[in-house]
């Protein structure tokens, strides 16, 4: 595919009201950018990170990227706009009287792992919680339903409950 986005898009073109993102993929790079691709080439380049992009995920019309600038960014996959940089600090004073949600929605939740040995559970507003247990850099992770699996340079794999943050 062509790595350069269309340099001369039609300024009078109407945006597609139902763009098909099923045949689209995203890449992150050492050059601090993300690129949105289809089989014809690069659709757009997203700029905002100040160090190389190390991980990303795309769900529906949202892209979440992490970089060595110690930020996570949330992007609109259609416009390429950076929607937010979530707050990395969990709420320090949660309401002690709050009732837990009996049906928590994990659809818009994502997880990051870090060189500081922690995992963070995020929603689009910011960090929900920080998970501690690894003794070295968290190098890989996956989240399926309500389970998180993480691997680290401490030569361990840990399995976590995504709702409680408990290491199982």
C-alpha positions as CSV (number, residue, x, y, z in Angstrom):
1,X,0.0,0.0,0.0
2,X,1.0,3.6,-0.6
3,X,2.3,5.1,2.6
4,X,1.4,8.6,1.7
5,X,-2.2,9.7,2.2
6,X,-4.1,11.3,-0.7
7,X,-2.3,14.7,-0.9
8,X,-5.2,16.4,-2.7
9,X,-8.5,15.2,-1.3
10,X,-11.6,16.7,-3.0
11,X,-12.5,19.7,-0.7
12,X,-16.1,19.5,-2.0
13,X,-16.6,15.8,-1.4
14,X,-19.3,14.9,1.1
15,X,-18.2,12.7,3.9
16,X,-19.5,9.1,3.7
17,X,-22.3,8.9,6.3
18,X,-21.7,5.2,6.8
19,X,-18.0,4.7,6.2
20,X,-16.9,1.1,6.1
21,X,-14.2,0.6,8.6
22,X,-14.2,-3.2,8.4
23,X,-11.4,-3.2,5.7
24,X,-9.3,-0.6,7.6
25,X,-6.3,-1.2,9.8
26,X,-4.0,1.0,11.9
27,X,-0.3,1.1,12.3
28,X,1.9,2.9,14.9
29,X,5.4,4.0,14.2
30,X,8.8,5.1,15.5
31,X,8.1,8.4,13.7
32,X,5.4,9.2,16.4
33,X,2.5,8.8,14.0
34,X,-0.4,6.4,13.5
35,X,-1.6,5.7,10.0
36,X,-5.0,4.5,9.0
37,X,-4.9,2.1,6.0
38,X,-7.1,0.3,3.6
39,X,-6.2,-2.0,0.8
40,X,-5.6,1.1,-1.5
41,X,-3.0,2.7,0.8
42,X,-2.8,5.1,3.6
43,X,-6.1,7.0,4.3
44,X,-4.7,9.4,6.8
45,X,-1.8,10.1,9.2
46,X,-2.5,10.9,12.9
47,X,-0.1,13.1,14.7
48,X,0.1,14.0,18.4
49,X,2.5,11.6,20.2
50,X,5.9,13.1,21.0
51,X,7.7,9.7,21.1
52,X,7.3,6.5,19.2
53,X,4.0,4.7,19.2
54,X,4.4,1.3,20.9
55,X,0.8,-0.1,21.0
56,X,-2.7,0.5,19.7
57,X,-6.1,-1.0,19.4
58,X,-9.1,-0.1,17.3
59,X,-12.7,-0.9,18.2
60,X,-15.6,0.3,16.1
61,X,-14.7,4.0,15.4
62,X,-12.3,4.5,18.2
63,X,-8.5,4.1,18.2
64,X,-6.5,4.0,21.4
65,X,-2.7,4.4,21.2
66,X,0.1,4.3,23.7
67,X,3.6,5.7,23.2
68,X,6.9,6.1,24.9
69,X,5.9,9.7,25.7
70,X,4.0,8.1,28.6
71,X,0.6,9.0,27.2
72,X,-2.4,7.2,25.9
73,X,-4.5,9.0,23.3
74,X,-8.0,8.3,22.1
75,X,-8.7,9.0,18.4
76,X,-11.8,9.2,16.2
77,X,-11.0,6.7,13.4
78,X,-13.1,8.6,10.9
79,X,-11.8,12.1,11.4
80,X,-8.4,11.3,12.8
81,X,-9.0,13.8,15.6
82,X,-7.5,13.2,18.9
83,X,-10.5,13.1,21.2
84,X,-8.7,13.0,24.5
85,X,-5.7,12.1,26.5
86,X,-7.2,10.3,29.5
87,X,-6.1,11.2,33.0
88,X,-3.5,8.6,34.1
89,X,-4.3,8.9,37.8
90,X,-7.2,6.9,39.2
91,X,-9.8,8.9,41.2
92,X,-8.0,9.2,44.5
93,X,-11.2,9.7,46.5
94,X,-13.8,7.3,45.3
95,X,-17.2,7.6,46.9
96,X,-17.1,5.0,49.8
97,X,-20.9,4.9,49.7
98,X,-21.2,4.1,46.0
99,X,-22.9,0.9,45.1
100,X,-21.0,-1.3,42.7
101,X,-22.5,-1.5,39.2
102,X,-24.1,-5.0,39.0
103,X,-23.7,-5.0,35.2
104,X,-20.5,-3.0,34.6
105,X,-20.0,-2.2,31.0
106,X,-16.5,-3.3,29.9
107,X,-17.2,-2.5,26.3
108,X,-15.4,0.8,26.4
109,X,-12.6,-0.3,28.8
110,X,-9.0,-0.9,27.8
111,X,-5.9,-1.9,29.6
112,X,-2.3,-0.7,29.4
113,X,0.9,-2.2,30.8
114,X,4.0,-0.2,31.6
115,X,7.7,-0.2,32.4
116,X,6.7,0.9,36.0
117,X,5.5,-2.7,36.6
118,X,1.7,-1.8,36.7
119,X,-1.3,-2.3,34.6
120,X,-4.0,0.4,34.3
121,X,-7.6,-0.2,33.6
122,X,-9.0,2.7,31.6
123,X,-12.3,4.0,30.3
124,X,-12.6,7.0,27.9
125,X,-12.6,9.4,30.9
126,X,-9.4,8.2,32.5
127,X,-7.8,5.6,34.6
128,X,-10.3,3.5,36.6
129,X,-7.7,1.6,38.6
130,X,-4.0,0.5,38.8
131,X,-3.1,-3.1,39.2
132,X,0.2,-4.0,41.0
133,X,1.8,-7.4,41.2
134,X,4.6,-7.7,38.6
135,X,8.2,-7.0,39.7
136,X,9.5,-5.9,36.3
137,X,8.3,-4.2,33.1
138,X,4.9,-5.4,31.8
139,X,5.6,-6.3,28.2
140,X,2.4,-7.9,26.9
141,X,-1.3,-8.2,27.8
142,X,-4.7,-9.2,26.6
143,X,-8.2,-8.6,27.8
144,X,-11.1,-10.9,27.1
145,X,-14.5,-10.3,28.6
146,X,-13.7,-9.9,32.3
147,X,-10.3,-11.4,32.4
148,X,-6.9,-9.7,31.8
149,X,-3.7,-11.7,31.2
150,X,-0.4,-9.9,31.5
151,X,3.2,-11.0,31.0
152,X,6.3,-9.2,32.2
153,X,10.1,-9.3,32.3
154,X,9.8,-10.8,35.7
155,X,9.2,-14.1,33.9
156,X,5.6,-14.4,35.1
157,X,2.2,-14.4,33.6
158,X,-0.6,-13.1,35.7
159,X,-4.4,-13.5,35.3
160,X,-6.5,-10.6,36.7
161,X,-10.2,-10.0,37.3
162,X,-11.0,-6.9,35.2
163,X,-13.8,-5.9,37.5
164,X,-12.1,-6.1,40.9
165,X,-8.5,-5.8,39.8
166,X,-7.7,-8.9,41.8
167,X,-4.8,-11.1,40.7
168,X,-6.4,-14.6,40.4
